[in-house]
């Protein structure tokens, strides 16, 4: 069997360059030419040529005889992270949390004043609100929408609250802009939203944000259930923590750095 290194189209110089980059770590952020030669098994002259090339390209910084990586190296990983399809990444996680909780799970992104469904894993339980991919719901009256609004910069949130038509969809719907602003601030602080019959009577929903590798809220993960089937206590103690964990798992798969200290409820 032919080794990869023996193939005519195999670039050994690229392999060596990557091995130098990978020699750096959290424990060894600063390395000398000798350190790099020892870590990679390459000769010092070879390591020197590679390091000088990487420095010229902006991937390595030198300080005296010590070398370290620059933030420009992040672009190599970000190219991969940017190419990830969020629905493909989220789908298996959504299927698993639906299996565990028995509740319908949806993925949504902000589309103007609405939350648009990107993906959905249903259960056999029938809700009066039936969503499909591409369905749009008013952001102000849904948990998925409030999570997305909480992820907006303050200027964009201000614009939304100034221009959105906050119609009373049920007797419980929040229609006062100042009150909605307070609710969204709470969502931003706690990291999740729960809406109790504000979109439609008899239906509760709860959501958590999905973030990308920059920390930006990319989408929201939500569940909906009938009030006669699932109590608020069950939501807070069982389903919401499971949903939050799933949203964090998806976010981490997308490259986000997520803390695990927050509690739901």
C-alpha positions as CSV (number, residue, x, y, z in Angstrom):
1,X,0.0,0.0,0.0
2,X,1.4,3.4,-1.0
3,X,1.9,5.8,1.9
4,X,0.3,9.2,1.5
5,X,3.7,10.8,1.7
6,X,4.8,8.7,-1.4
7,X,2.1,9.9,-3.7
8,X,3.1,12.3,-6.4
9,X,0.4,14.8,-5.6
10,X,1.2,14.9,-1.8
11,X,2.7,18.2,-0.7
12,X,5.1,17.4,2.1
13,X,5.9,21.1,2.6
14,X,2.2,21.7,3.5
15,X,2.3,18.8,5.9
16,X,5.4,20.3,7.6
17,X,3.9,23.8,7.8
18,X,0.8,22.4,9.5
19,X,2.9,20.4,11.9
20,X,4.6,23.5,13.0
21,X,1.3,25.3,13.6
22,X,0.0,22.3,15.6
23,X,3.1,22.2,17.8
24,X,1.8,25.2,19.7
25,X,-0.8,24.7,22.4
26,X,-2.3,26.3,25.5
27,X,0.5,24.8,27.6
28,X,3.2,25.8,25.1
29,X,2.2,29.1,23.5
30,X,5.8,30.3,23.0
31,X,8.3,28.1,21.3
32,X,11.9,28.5,20.0
33,X,13.2,27.0,16.8
34,X,14.8,24.2,18.9
35,X,11.5,23.5,20.6
36,X,9.7,23.3,17.2
37,X,12.3,21.1,15.7
38,X,12.0,18.7,18.7
39,X,8.2,18.8,18.6
40,X,7.9,18.2,14.8
41,X,10.9,16.0,14.2
42,X,12.1,18.4,11.5
43,X,15.5,19.9,11.1
44,X,16.2,23.4,12.5
45,X,16.9,24.8,9.0
46,X,13.6,23.4,7.7
47,X,11.7,24.7,10.8
48,X,13.4,28.1,10.3
49,X,12.2,28.4,6.7
50,X,8.7,27.4,7.7
51,X,8.5,29.8,10.6
52,X,9.8,32.7,8.5
53,X,7.2,31.9,5.8
54,X,4.4,31.7,8.4
55,X,5.5,35.0,9.9
56,X,5.5,36.6,6.5
57,X,1.9,35.4,6.0
58,X,0.9,36.7,9.4
59,X,0.3,33.4,11.2
60,X,3.3,33.5,13.5
61,X,4.8,36.4,15.6
62,X,8.4,36.4,16.7
63,X,9.8,38.0,19.8
64,X,13.5,37.5,20.2
65,X,14.1,33.8,19.8
66,X,10.5,32.9,20.8
67,X,7.7,32.4,18.4
68,X,3.9,32.3,19.0
69,X,0.8,32.1,16.9
70,X,-1.2,35.1,15.9
71,X,-5.1,35.5,15.9
72,X,-4.8,35.2,12.1
73,X,-4.6,31.4,12.6
74,X,-8.3,31.5,13.7
75,X,-9.2,32.2,10.1
76,X,-8.3,28.7,9.2
77,X,-10.9,27.3,11.6
78,X,-13.4,30.0,11.0
79,X,-13.5,29.0,7.3
80,X,-14.7,25.6,8.3
81,X,-17.2,26.9,10.9
82,X,-18.6,29.4,8.5
83,X,-19.4,26.6,6.0
84,X,-21.4,24.6,8.5
85,X,-25.1,24.3,7.6
86,X,-27.0,25.0,10.9
87,X,-30.0,22.8,10.0
88,X,-27.8,19.8,9.2
89,X,-25.9,20.3,12.4
90,X,-29.0,20.8,14.5
91,X,-31.1,18.0,13.1
92,X,-29.7,15.0,15.1
93,X,-29.7,17.0,18.3
94,X,-33.3,18.0,17.7
95,X,-34.4,14.5,17.1
96,X,-32.7,13.3,20.3
97,X,-34.3,16.0,22.5
98,X,-37.7,15.3,21.0
99,X,-37.2,11.6,21.7
100,X,-36.3,12.4,25.3
101,X,-39.0,14.9,26.1
102,X,-41.8,13.8,23.7
103,X,-42.3,17.4,22.6
104,X,-42.1,19.0,19.2
105,X,-38.8,20.8,18.6
106,X,-38.3,23.7,16.1
107,X,-35.4,25.7,14.8
108,X,-36.0,29.3,13.8
109,X,-34.2,32.5,12.6
110,X,-35.3,36.1,12.6
111,X,-36.9,37.2,9.3
112,X,-37.8,40.9,9.7
113,X,-40.4,41.1,12.4
114,X,-41.1,37.4,12.4
115,X,-39.4,34.1,13.5
116,X,-39.1,31.8,10.5
117,X,-39.0,28.1,11.0
118,X,-35.8,26.5,9.5
119,X,-36.4,22.9,10.7
120,X,-38.9,21.0,12.8
121,X,-39.0,17.6,14.5
122,X,-42.7,16.9,15.3
123,X,-44.3,14.4,17.6
124,X,-47.6,12.6,17.2
125,X,-49.2,15.1,19.6
126,X,-51.4,17.5,17.7
127,X,-51.2,21.2,18.3
128,X,-53.6,23.8,16.9
129,X,-50.6,25.7,15.5
130,X,-49.0,23.6,12.7
131,X,-45.6,24.8,11.6
132,X,-43.6,23.6,8.5
133,X,-40.3,24.8,7.2
134,X,-40.7,28.4,6.1
135,X,-43.6,29.1,8.5
136,X,-43.4,32.6,10.1
137,X,-44.7,33.7,13.5
138,X,-44.7,37.1,15.0
139,X,-41.4,37.5,17.0
140,X,-42.9,39.6,19.8
141,X,-45.5,36.9,20.9
142,X,-43.3,33.8,20.6
143,X,-40.5,32.4,22.8
144,X,-38.4,31.7,19.7
145,X,-38.9,35.3,18.5
146,X,-38.0,36.8,21.9
147,X,-34.8,34.8,22.1
148,X,-33.9,36.1,18.6
149,X,-34.8,39.7,19.6
150,X,-32.7,39.3,22.7
151,X,-29.7,38.6,20.5
152,X,-30.1,41.8,18.6
153,X,-27.9,44.9,19.2
154,X,-29.7,47.5,21.2
155,X,-30.1,49.8,18.2
156,X,-31.8,47.1,16.2
157,X,-34.0,46.1,19.1
158,X,-35.0,49.8,19.6
159,X,-36.0,50.0,16.0
160,X,-38.1,46.8,16.2
161,X,-40.0,48.0,19.3
162,X,-40.6,51.4,17.7
163,X,-42.0,50.0,14.4
164,X,-43.5,46.6,15.2
165,X,-47.3,46.2,15.4
166,X,-47.9,44.5,18.8
167,X,-51.4,43.2,18.2
168,X,-53.2,41.3,21.0
169,X,-53.4,37.8,19.7
170,X,-54.8,36.5,23.0
171,X,-55.8,38.2,26.3
172,X,-52.3,37.3,27.5
173,X,-50.3,38.9,24.7
174,X,-47.8,41.5,25.7
175,X,-48.5,44.6,23.6
176,X,-46.8,47.4,25.6
177,X,-43.4,48.1,24.0
178,X,-41.8,49.1,27.4
179,X,-43.1,45.9,29.0
180,X,-41.8,43.8,26.1
181,X,-38.4,45.5,26.3
182,X,-38.2,44.5,30.0
183,X,-39.2,40.9,29.1
184,X,-36.5,40.8,26.4
185,X,-33.9,42.1,28.7
186,X,-34.8,39.3,31.1
187,X,-34.5,36.8,28.3
188,X,-31.1,38.2,27.4
189,X,-29.9,37.9,31.0
190,X,-31.2,34.4,31.8
191,X,-30.6,32.9,28.3
192,X,-34.0,31.4,27.6
193,X,-37.6,32.5,27.0
194,X,-41.0,31.0,28.1
195,X,-44.2,32.2,26.6
196,X,-47.5,31.2,28.2
197,X,-50.5,31.4,25.8
198,X,-49.6,34.7,24.3
199,X,-49.6,33.5,20.7
200,X,-52.6,31.2,21.1
201,X,-54.6,30.1,24.1
202,X,-53.8,26.6,25.3
203,X,-50.3,26.6,23.9
204,X,-47.0,27.2,25.7
205,X,-43.6,27.5,24.2
206,X,-40.0,27.9,25.5
207,X,-36.8,28.6,23.6
208,X,-33.0,28.9,24.0
209,X,-30.5,30.6,21.7
210,X,-28.1,29.0,19.3
211,X,-24.9,30.9,18.9
212,X,-22.2,30.8,16.2
213,X,-18.4,30.9,16.7
214,X,-18.4,34.7,17.2
215,X,-21.0,34.4,20.0
216,X,-23.8,35.9,17.9
217,X,-27.3,34.5,18.2
218,X,-27.7,32.7,15.0
219,X,-31.1,30.9,15.6
220,X,-33.4,29.8,18.4
221,X,-34.3,26.3,19.4
222,X,-37.9,25.9,20.8
223,X,-40.5,23.5,22.0
224,X,-44.3,23.9,22.0
225,X,-46.8,22.0,24.1
226,X,-50.5,22.1,25.0
227,X,-51.3,23.4,28.5
228,X,-53.6,20.5,29.2
229,X,-50.7,18.0,28.5
230,X,-47.7,19.6,30.1
231,X,-47.6,21.7,33.3
232,X,-45.4,24.7,33.8
233,X,-43.6,22.8,36.6
234,X,-42.7,20.0,34.1
235,X,-41.5,22.5,31.6
236,X,-39.3,24.3,34.1
237,X,-37.9,21.2,35.8
238,X,-37.6,18.8,32.9
239,X,-38.1,20.1,29.4
240,X,-36.5,23.5,29.6
241,X,-33.2,22.3,31.0
242,X,-33.1,19.6,28.3
243,X,-33.7,22.2,25.6
244,X,-31.1,24.6,26.9
245,X,-28.5,21.8,27.0
246,X,-29.4,20.9,23.4
247,X,-29.1,24.5,22.2
248,X,-25.7,24.7,23.9
249,X,-24.6,21.4,22.3
250,X,-25.5,22.7,18.9
251,X,-23.8,26.0,19.6
252,X,-20.6,24.3,20.6
253,X,-20.7,22.2,17.4
254,X,-20.9,25.5,15.6
255,X,-17.8,26.7,17.4
256,X,-19.3,28.8,20.2
257,X,-17.7,28.8,23.6
258,X,-20.6,28.2,26.0
259,X,-20.5,28.4,29.8
260,X,-22.3,25.6,31.7
261,X,-23.1,27.4,34.9
262,X,-26.5,28.8,34.1
263,X,-29.6,27.2,35.5
264,X,-33.1,27.2,34.0
265,X,-35.7,28.5,36.2
